[in-house]
């Protein structure tokens, strides 16, 4: 990390300000670098392990293979419903009339029927905790009028989230030749659920739900094994095999795993636990910079003010092997000359973070404040100074 501070110091001196301060994390500075063994080999068809904050992929095997998601589909069903709740289009308290189609939907159920008026909250919990297909269809019809129209909404959000290898045909995950996804896309969806709807995400950690005097347990058995695990969703059909998307948080580090096409309920749980244990044991995630915090000030020509504050629009996290924090190296690339007017959020350079020869993070350096153009005389004066500087540069190069 000393190299990061040294190079940032050079940028600070160029900009005429004090050196930048690295955020006060608590990485494993005093421990020696621990060798990272090869990633575990699992029996599942495809799988992926990634860090939530840095988005770094730690393990992947056939992560872009097209697979059936089974009931993991309900992650997107819930994502759409959560968005409707946030937008105020529906409320948790309003009731839903259960259609015959929802009632007759096969597979796992929360046991609703057409004689009932069920609250949105109960349907969501019946879908998330009990994996009720009947609840999924009832919610889809309530939000979009039909399950087919709801599937279009699901695909719309999949596109927004960058799930480029996914297509949804229904809200339940029941088999359909055109209903597919990948382990990578499921990890992206899992991260988006946690990031965009943290309050609703808490339902994924509930171990049981009772509706109509029928108590059912969450099918994610890892919730009982590891207190760090707080979601997400299971899935199973004969064609898809046993699937599990999982997230866990230990000492501030959150990991997400997606295991698709495992051979049994127990193997999907043990394989997911293996991935998470590997990630937590051999890697750490640290935040280097906050979003919107001033990292430097740069000279601005022809502006009402001579400096502009620079920083990042998003926080910068990196995931590295444990004990390698001191080996991080940052390089800053800046535009050679900034000229007003400058708006807020203009990209003026980059911060690249490397670990050895590997580039592990790259972020745009942006303006955090605006600089208006100077009047005629101020602009002319700076133009003359720039012209004089260019003369000296020509003499030195000659």
Secondary structure, 3 states (H helix, E strand, C coil): CHHHHHHHHHHHHHHCCCCCCCCCCCCCCCCCCCCCCCCCCCCCCEEEEEECCCCCEEEEECCCCCECCHHHHHHHHHHHHHHHHHHCCCCCCCEEECCHHHHHCCCCCCCCCCCCEEEHHHHHHHHHCCCCHHHHHHHHHHHHCCHHHHHHHHHHHHHHCCCCCCECCCCCCCCCCCCEECHHHHHHHHHHHHHHCHHHHHHHHCCEEEECCEEEECCCCHHHHCCCEEEEEEEEECCCEEEEEEEEEECCEEEEEEEEEECCHHHHHHHHHHHHHHHHHHEEEEEEECECCCCEEEEEECECCCEEEEEECCCEEEEEECCCHHHEEEEEEECCCEECCECCCCEEEEEEEEECCEEEEEEEEEECCCECECCHHHHHHHHHHHHHHHHHHHHHHC
